[in-house]
């Protein structure tokens, strides 16, 4: 396999097929539904195989009582270790010292980079983010911390302007309206998906973190959540149009449930989707034995490193 694009959706579980509380049961998402053979991405659909995709339901609770949280969930995704079990609790949103220590020791970015693979974290970060980190007023999230500790550079506004990195909302509308970057090029969602596919071609492993889904879940605003998913589906459509299934996999998964149940502002214990897009011969070995978050990093390593000479 030549490459994997990891599209990480923060706070997305497989919820009930109830349009009164689950935006995935209500929002117009034709691209995702077509990918799943006309089905919506809700509880009971997985496991599912279509000509282009495999959908699995992955356990995010990992045998630890309480609601799964971002820091330990993401640390599990990026290490292959059961982070909440090692700590004895779920923790988040930002990593505490125990999670940071785990990421320092076990780190997918570093493992792949040390093996000679090209690796990228495709999110762009504004100047204020780096200033807040430098002053100690802000902590890295788990994914950014893992990237930095692996020596993977974080992209800046200049990379965003050049199309090498992407804003959290894909379109850069938020950079204009909330961050004051009035000269930031606006991108249509479908075009952003195509650009994402193009950029991923330069790397054997790339990751984009879509954290707006978790924020939308906490807000419990159905209309806003559906609007967000409509945009995401358009991005997905552009990505699918440009992606070469024979050349690699798109992996879409999450760290915990949230957005799929707007009856609560808290995280849920629902399983999360493990969605794989690509040729069946690439999907099958990745999906084999995958049943919870601990299997993601080993599957990535197996598929990328196992195919490399030596």
C-alpha positions as CSV (number, residue, x, y, z in Angstrom):
1,X,0.0,0.0,0.0
2,X,1.4,3.4,-0.9
3,X,-0.5,5.7,1.4
4,X,-3.1,6.2,4.1
5,X,-5.1,9.4,4.7
6,X,-6.4,9.4,8.3
7,X,-9.4,11.7,8.5
8,X,-10.0,11.9,12.2
9,X,-13.5,13.1,13.3
10,X,-13.5,14.2,16.9
11,X,-16.6,13.1,18.9
12,X,-18.5,11.0,16.4
13,X,-20.2,7.7,17.5
14,X,-22.7,5.4,15.9
15,X,-26.1,6.5,17.4
16,X,-29.6,5.4,17.0
17,X,-31.5,6.0,13.8
18,X,-33.4,8.8,15.4
19,X,-33.6,12.2,13.5
20,X,-34.9,13.8,16.7
21,X,-31.5,13.5,18.4
22,X,-29.0,12.1,15.8
23,X,-28.0,14.5,13.1
24,X,-26.5,11.6,11.1
25,X,-30.1,10.3,10.9
26,X,-31.4,13.7,9.6
27,X,-28.7,15.6,7.6
28,X,-28.5,15.4,3.8
29,X,-25.4,13.4,3.3
30,X,-25.7,11.8,-0.1
31,X,-22.0,11.1,-0.6
32,X,-21.7,9.2,2.7
33,X,-24.9,7.3,2.0
34,X,-23.8,6.3,-1.5
35,X,-20.5,5.1,0.0
36,X,-22.5,2.9,2.4
37,X,-24.8,1.5,-0.2
38,X,-27.7,3.9,0.5
39,X,-27.5,3.4,4.3
40,X,-27.0,6.1,6.9
41,X,-24.1,5.9,9.3
42,X,-26.0,5.0,12.4
43,X,-26.1,2.1,14.9
44,X,-26.9,-1.3,13.5
45,X,-25.4,-0.6,10.0
46,X,-21.9,-1.9,10.8
47,X,-20.4,-4.2,9.9
48,X,-21.0,-3.3,6.3
49,X,-19.1,-3.9,3.1
50,X,-19.9,-2.0,-0.1
51,X,-18.0,-1.9,-3.4
52,X,-15.9,1.0,-2.2
53,X,-16.0,1.0,1.6
54,X,-16.0,-1.0,4.8
55,X,-17.7,0.2,8.0
56,X,-17.0,-1.3,11.4
57,X,-18.3,-0.4,14.9
58,X,-15.3,0.2,17.2
59,X,-15.4,0.1,21.0
60,X,-14.1,3.4,22.4
61,X,-14.9,2.6,26.1
62,X,-12.0,0.1,26.2
63,X,-13.2,-1.7,29.3
64,X,-12.9,1.4,31.6
65,X,-15.9,2.8,33.4
66,X,-17.1,6.3,32.6
67,X,-17.4,8.3,29.4
68,X,-14.6,8.1,26.9
69,X,-12.6,11.3,26.6
70,X,-10.5,13.0,23.9
71,X,-7.0,12.8,25.3
72,X,-7.0,9.1,26.2
73,X,-9.0,8.2,23.2
74,X,-6.7,10.0,20.8
75,X,-3.6,8.6,22.6
76,X,-5.0,5.1,22.1
77,X,-5.6,5.8,18.4
78,X,-2.0,7.0,18.0
79,X,-0.2,4.5,20.1
80,X,-2.2,1.2,19.9
81,X,-2.2,1.1,23.7
82,X,-5.2,1.1,25.9
83,X,-4.5,4.5,27.4
84,X,-7.5,4.7,29.7
85,X,-6.8,1.3,31.1
86,X,-3.1,2.1,31.6
87,X,-4.1,5.3,33.5
88,X,-7.1,3.8,35.2
89,X,-9.5,6.5,33.9
90,X,-10.7,8.4,30.8
91,X,-9.2,11.8,30.5
92,X,-9.6,14.9,28.4
93,X,-9.9,17.1,26.5
94,X,-6.2,18.1,26.6
95,X,-3.5,15.6,27.6
96,X,-2.3,15.5,31.2
97,X,1.2,14.5,32.1
98,X,0.4,10.8,32.1
99,X,-1.0,11.0,28.6
100,X,1.9,13.1,27.4
101,X,4.3,10.6,28.7
102,X,2.5,7.8,26.9
103,X,2.6,9.7,23.6
104,X,6.3,10.4,24.1
105,X,7.0,6.7,24.4
106,X,4.5,5.3,21.8
107,X,3.8,7.5,18.9
108,X,2.5,6.5,15.4
109,X,3.9,9.6,13.8
110,X,7.4,8.9,15.1
111,X,7.2,5.2,14.3
112,X,6.4,5.8,10.7
113,X,8.8,8.7,10.3
114,X,11.7,6.7,11.8
115,X,10.9,3.9,9.4
116,X,11.5,6.3,6.5
117,X,7.9,7.1,5.6
118,X,6.8,10.6,4.6
119,X,4.4,11.9,7.3
120,X,2.2,15.0,7.6
121,X,-0.4,16.6,9.9
122,X,-2.5,18.5,7.4
123,X,-4.2,21.0,9.8
124,X,-3.1,24.7,9.6
125,X,-2.7,26.7,12.8
126,X,-3.0,30.5,13.1
127,X,-0.2,32.7,14.5
128,X,-2.2,33.1,17.8
129,X,-2.0,29.4,18.4
130,X,1.7,29.3,18.3
131,X,1.9,32.4,20.5
132,X,-0.4,30.8,23.1
133,X,1.6,27.6,23.1
134,X,4.9,29.5,23.4
135,X,3.6,31.6,26.3
136,X,2.2,28.6,28.1
137,X,-1.3,29.9,27.9
138,X,-2.4,26.9,25.8
139,X,-1.6,23.2,25.7
140,X,-1.2,21.1,22.6
141,X,-4.0,18.7,21.9
142,X,-3.0,15.1,21.8
143,X,-2.7,14.8,18.0
144,X,-0.6,18.0,17.8
145,X,1.5,16.9,20.7
146,X,2.2,13.6,19.0
147,X,3.2,15.3,15.8
148,X,5.5,17.8,17.5
149,X,7.2,15.1,19.6
150,X,7.8,13.2,16.4
151,X,9.4,16.2,14.7
152,X,6.5,16.7,12.3
153,X,6.2,20.4,11.7
154,X,2.8,22.1,12.3
155,X,1.5,24.0,9.3
156,X,0.9,27.8,9.4
157,X,-1.2,30.4,7.7
158,X,1.3,30.6,4.9
159,X,0.8,26.8,4.2
160,X,-3.0,27.4,4.3
161,X,-2.7,30.2,1.7
162,X,-0.5,28.0,-0.5
163,X,-3.0,25.0,-0.3
164,X,-0.5,22.8,1.6
165,X,-2.7,22.7,4.7
166,X,-6.4,23.1,5.7
167,X,-8.4,25.1,8.1
168,X,-10.5,23.3,10.7
169,X,-13.7,24.0,8.7
170,X,-12.0,23.1,5.4
171,X,-13.3,26.3,3.7
172,X,-11.3,28.8,5.7
173,X,-14.5,30.8,6.3
174,X,-13.8,30.7,10.1
175,X,-10.3,32.1,9.5
176,X,-11.8,35.1,7.9
177,X,-14.7,35.6,10.2
178,X,-13.2,34.7,13.6
179,X,-9.4,34.9,13.2
180,X,-9.2,38.1,11.1
181,X,-7.3,36.6,8.1
182,X,-9.4,38.5,5.6
183,X,-7.0,37.6,2.7
184,X,-7.3,33.8,3.3
185,X,-8.6,32.1,0.1
186,X,-12.1,30.7,0.5
187,X,-12.5,27.2,-0.8
188,X,-15.7,25.4,-1.7
189,X,-16.2,22.2,0.3
190,X,-16.0,19.9,-2.7
191,X,-12.8,21.6,-3.9
192,X,-11.4,21.3,-0.4
193,X,-12.0,17.5,-0.6
194,X,-10.2,17.3,-3.9
195,X,-7.3,19.4,-2.6
196,X,-7.1,17.1,0.4
197,X,-6.8,14.0,-1.9
198,X,-4.1,15.8,-3.9
199,X,-2.1,16.8,-0.8
200,X,-2.3,13.3,0.6
201,X,-0.6,12.0,-2.5
202,X,2.7,13.6,-1.4
203,X,2.8,11.5,1.8
204,X,2.6,7.9,2.8
205,X,0.7,8.8,5.9
206,X,-1.2,12.0,6.5
207,X,-3.8,13.0,9.1
208,X,-6.4,15.7,9.3
209,X,-8.2,16.5,12.6
210,X,-11.8,17.6,12.2
211,X,-12.6,18.8,15.8
212,X,-15.7,20.8,14.9
213,X,-17.8,17.7,15.2
214,X,-17.1,17.4,18.9
215,X,-17.8,21.1,19.4
216,X,-21.1,20.8,17.6
217,X,-22.1,17.8,19.8
218,X,-21.5,19.8,23.0
219,X,-23.6,22.7,21.6
220,X,-26.7,20.4,21.1
221,X,-27.9,22.5,18.2
222,X,-29.5,20.2,15.6
223,X,-29.7,22.8,12.8
224,X,-26.0,23.8,13.2
225,X,-25.0,20.1,13.5
226,X,-26.8,19.2,10.3
227,X,-25.3,22.2,8.5
228,X,-21.8,21.0,9.6
229,X,-22.4,17.5,8.4
230,X,-23.7,18.8,5.0
231,X,-20.4,20.6,4.5
232,X,-18.4,17.6,5.6
233,X,-20.3,15.4,3.2
234,X,-19.5,17.8,0.4
235,X,-15.8,17.7,1.4
236,X,-16.1,13.9,1.4
237,X,-17.6,14.0,-2.1
238,X,-14.7,15.9,-3.5
239,X,-12.3,13.6,-1.7
240,X,-14.0,10.5,-3.1
241,X,-14.0,11.9,-6.6
242,X,-10.3,12.6,-6.5
243,X,-9.1,9.6,-4.5
244,X,-7.4,6.6,-6.2
245,X,-8.7,3.5,-4.4
246,X,-6.0,1.3,-5.8
247,X,-3.3,3.6,-4.4
248,X,-4.2,3.7,-0.8
249,X,-6.8,3.9,2.0
250,X,-8.9,6.7,3.5
251,X,-9.5,5.9,7.1
252,X,-12.2,7.8,9.0
253,X,-12.7,7.1,12.7
254,X,-13.2,8.9,16.0
255,X,-12.1,8.9,19.7
256,X,-15.5,8.8,21.4
257,X,-19.2,9.4,20.8
258,X,-20.9,12.8,21.1
259,X,-22.4,14.4,18.0
260,X,-24.6,11.4,17.3
261,X,-26.8,12.0,20.4
262,X,-27.8,15.7,20.9
263,X,-30.1,14.8,23.8
264,X,-27.0,15.2,26.0
265,X,-24.1,17.6,26.0
266,X,-21.8,14.9,27.3
267,X,-19.8,12.3,25.5
268,X,-21.4,8.9,24.9
269,X,-20.3,5.3,25.2
270,X,-21.5,4.5,21.8
271,X,-19.1,2.6,19.5
272,X,-17.4,4.8,16.9
273,X,-17.3,4.3,13.2
274,X,-14.3,2.7,11.6
275,X,-14.8,3.6,7.9
276,X,-12.3,2.5,5.3
277,X,-12.4,3.6,1.7
278,X,-10.3,1.9,-0.9
279,X,-9.9,-1.2,-3.0
280,X,-11.1,-4.4,-1.2
281,X,-7.6,-5.9,-1.3
282,X,-6.4,-2.9,0.8
283,X,-9.4,-2.7,3.1
284,X,-9.6,-6.4,4.1
285,X,-6.2,-6.7,5.7
286,X,-6.7,-3.4,7.6
287,X,-10.1,-4.4,8.9
288,X,-9.1,-7.9,9.9
289,X,-9.4,-8.3,13.7
290,X,-10.2,-4.6,14.2
291,X,-12.8,-4.2,17.0
292,X,-11.7,-1.2,19.1
293,X,-9.5,1.9,19.2
294,X,-6.3,-0.1,20.1
295,X,-6.3,-1.7,16.7
296,X,-6.0,1.4,14.6
297,X,-2.3,2.2,15.0
298,X,-1.2,-1.5,14.6
299,X,-3.3,-1.8,11.4
300,X,-1.7,1.4,10.0
301,X,1.8,0.1,10.8
302,X,1.0,-3.3,9.4
303,X,-0.4,-2.0,6.2
304,X,2.3,0.6,5.6
305,X,5.4,-0.9,7.1
306,X,4.6,-4.5,6.2
307,X,4.6,-3.6,2.6
308,X,7.9,-1.9,2.6
309,X,11.2,-3.7,1.6
310,X,13.3,-4.8,4.5
